[in-house]
Every structure is written in structure tokens, then in C-alpha cells.
Amino acid sequence: MLLRMEEANLEAALEAQQTLVESSLELVRTTYRESLDEGVKRPVVVLVDCEDDLGGQVARGWLGDEEIDDAIALQHADNEADHDADAGVDTTVFARALPWNEAAGDLREAFPYLAPALDTPPSDDGVFVISITAGGASALTAPLEDTTD
């Protein structure tokens, strides 16, 4: 019984991490492209749910408490003003691109279970994303272009 609950929790976390990337594709792509323009080699986009306990710790470590608190307050105000359920992400999301050679070691240390995904540099046919939400992280590849056209 406990094993099934753990499997269900893991499945729910993985789904939440994938959903965060899918609902933030524009932010992921913009962050990736801007990092290339700034000369970042083989960028890895770290996508963080600032309202998640773990994601909040990561975001606060990068940006500080005040900036994250202000961003969360603004996001909630925007959500209340825009009652459209299809408006996009319903949490506060932050993205940062890091060079592969810097990111792989730091991410492997922070999330040892991602080591297999971090053993080989990402290919150029997508955006390598680390999605942090639901108390953990997943390594995913997002498409570079919108394929819904």
C-alpha cells in the first residue's frame, strides 16, 4: 500500500513538473534565446515554481525574499483580475538559463537522481529544461519552435 502511494506521489510530481514546462513554453524559449544572444554555451533553462517549497528556496536563493514575495503578490493579483482559467500558468514562475558546464555539476549535486540526464550535454534540437516544482525536479526537453501551427 505504501509503495503504491509513493508511486502515485511520484507520478503526480512528474506530471506537475511536465505541466509547468508545457504551460511556460514561451518563457522557456525566450529565456533560452536570450541566453544564446548573451553568449551562453549550451544553455540549460532552470524553470522554477516560486510557490513550491523547494522551488521557492531555489528562487529566493537567486533573487532574494523581497523580489519573490513581490512577484507572488503580483501574480495572485493578476490571477484575481483575470478570471480566465485558460490564461496560462496559475503560479509564479521564474526561469534562468545557465551554461551546461556550470549547470550540470550544480544540478547533479542538488538533484542526484537527475545524474543520468545530466551525464551527456543536451542536443541542439530542443531546450534542455530542469523543472522544479512539486517538491522535486525533472529533466525535460522542450521544443524550440511552436509545432501547433
Buried (B, 14 or more C-beta within 10 A) or exposed (E): EEEEEEEEEEEEBBEBBBBBBEBBBEBBBBBBBEBEEEEBEBBBBBBBBBBBEBBBBBBBEEBEEEBBBEBBEEBBEEBEEEEEEEEBBEBBBBBBBBBBEEBBEEBBEBBEEBEEBBEEEBEEEBBBBBBBBBBBBBBBBBEBEEEEE
